[in-house]
């Protein structure tokens, strides 16, 4: 179940994966160790950092930093 559901969104796969894993744990009656709970929280926080960076640098950053009137071909950041 978690392997297929996290592909719903290309920006936030972990946000879809963790709740499905929790649902699977409840269905199967699994007791999750404290280390796994902390690891899931850490994964979710890392996902939020990645999502915000992706959103700024690739989706809204070029428009905000280079201007709305600039040529779309020049709004692509290259390394």
Buried (B, 14 or more C-beta within 10 A) or exposed (E): EBEEBBEEEEEBBBBBBBBBBBEEEEEEEEEEEEEEEEEBEEBBEEBEEBBEEBEEEEEEBBEEEBEEEEEEEEBEEEE
